[in-house]
Amino acid sequence: MRVLVQRVATAEVTVAGRASGAIGPGLLLLVGITHSDDEATLKRMADKVVKLRIFADEAGLMNRSVLDVGGDVLAVSQFTLYADARKGNRPSYTEAARPEVASPLFDRFVAALAQRLGKPVATGVFGADMKVELLNDGPVTIWLDSATL
């Protein structure tokens, strides 16, 4: 599983011109699922995301998590995080899980996040052509890969 975490002031995802999910201050998560992902992977990544200390404390140091600041989370599925562009100019996506596997895993990841946060997590629409707007805060962008955590 790969998650690109971005600290945002605001973020919104639209599908066919309609808002699917929107948040205020918090985290925008771009989420890729691979073949080896399972329940343990989802839980470990959900724990890492909600405890990641990338928000400023009173001294201006990044010592607070999205839990600590009561921030929102917007999760967007993105199979292209598993793009392999080593050969030629057209990326291969063979490491991304097929939609019938990835979609329920993504849903369970979102549910795990919501449970840990104690509130709903906004999402895009799995497999849809989405437009994502964000106002990066910092900017702070963190790459998480379950293979290296």
C-alpha positions, -999 to +999 in steps of 0.1 A: +000+000+000+012+035-008-002+067+006+009+101-004+000+123+026-005+161+020-012+185+048-038+209+035-058+240+044-086+228+022-092+200-003-121+189-025-127+161-050-153+164-078-167+138-102-186+150-133-187+185-119-202+175-085-184+175-052-178+141-038-158+150-008-144+182+007-125+191+039-111+220+058-077+218+075-063+183+076-049+156+053-054+147+017-045+111+011-038+097-023-040+059-018-027+031-039-034-006-032-012-035-044-016-073-046-001-081-012-022-057+009-043-072+036-062-062+068-030-060+087-015-036+061-046-014+062-046-011+100-009-004+101-012+023+075-043+038+091-025+040+125+006+056+108-015+082+090-036+094+120-005+095+143+018+112+118+031+143+136+031+169+108+010+197+124+026+226+143+024+228+181+025+261+201+062+264+194+058+260+157+073+225+156+057+196+138+047+177+169+009+172+165-011+147+145-044+150+127-059+134+158-043+161+180-056+190+160-090+176+152-083+178+115-103+163+086-092+136+062-100+132+025-090+099+009-087+094-028-080+061-045-051+064-070-038+032-087-012+053-105+009+054-073+020+019-085+032+031-119+064+016-132+080+038-158+114+021-160+108+008-195+098+032-222+075+061-218+042+044-211+039+034-174+029-001-165+004-006-136+008-043-131+017-038-094-016-020-087-044-044-074-073-049-098-104-029-090-124-058-077-097-063-051-086-027-045-121-012-041-131-032-010-096-028+005-098+010+000-133+011+016-119-008+046-089+015+049-113+045+049-134+027+076-102+021+097-093+058+094-128+069+104-127+046+134-094+060+146-105+096+140-139+092+155-155+109+126-163+103+089-136+104+063-144+122+030-136+103-002-137+105-039-154+079-061-134+047-067-124+043-103-140+076-114-123+104-133-118+128-104-107+164-102-088+171-070-082+207-057-061+214-027-045+242-009-012+227+004-003+238+039+035+242+042+037+225+019+041+192+037+040+161+016+050+126+030+054+094+011+043+062+030+049+028+015+039-003+035+068-022+021+092+000+039+073+006+072 
